[in-house]
């Protein structure tokens, strides 16, 4: 379940990330993009079928799901080399890192589980059974709760991280693929690939409170640091929907490349990065204008995208 069908207040100042990482599904590499230079500065060989990528908040590591190898590649951000390969579940297709950079969560789409990796020992410490075909994940800022989008169940699993136990299940739209938690922690926005809409989940009530129509086959999703806008990459309509969170409606549509799939918002909110699977490019959206300001060629079949929080940390 890899590839584009199964994903992956700002100001116009300096680019919002030191580096942007793009998983190149067909090239078995991760493209390292310097957004200031507008080009790829390195291509890191990883495992087979890299589908998703996540940068640790402390800037030290980059984690890549090798979907065809059932492993996660651990990349040292300073040396840009794989320093460990961790076996996980069947067809790992999404990855995210806890806010303290101590735990890595991996959604195994073909085994209906989430693997929990201890970032220091680089070993799996827990395996959590969730819904069918888990994909996108999000962790609360305090690290206590993990949300998992289950594409084949039409649900979001709520996981208590301390016990690695599912504590709730929230019905959403059809084919939930990616999700993002608003900065205030009150709402989840969930892209529903098969129903062409985005679910808004009231986290406290544990229910879907709204449904917003967007483009065709919405996949990657991100929110600005101020919580004012949510961006959604629409694979089937070659554009990005911009949702105003106050109005809970699409306020703009940004044309990008072909097959936009992965999406990441830069840490300061000035840029939004979108991988275009069928164009082999990365679109860079200026969040002050909601228009593409740069298009960067990357590797073959770009899927997941991650924007680093700053220059690499510990070696």
Secondary structure, 3 states (H helix, E strand, C coil): CCCHHHCCCCCCCCCCCCCEEEEECCCCEEEEEECCCCEEEEEEECCCCEEEEEECCCCCEEEEEECCCCEEEEEECCCCEEEEEEECCCCEEEEEECCCCCEEEEEECCCCEEEEEECCCCEEEEEEECCCCEEEEEECCCCCEEEEEECCCCEEEEEECCCCEEEEEEECCCCEEEEEECCCCCEEEEEECCCCEEEEEECCCCEEEEEEECCCCEEEEEECCCCCEEEEEECCCCEEEEEECCCCEEEEEEECCCCEEEEEECCCCCEEEEEECCCCEEEEEECCCCEEEEEEECCCCEEEEEECCCCCCCC
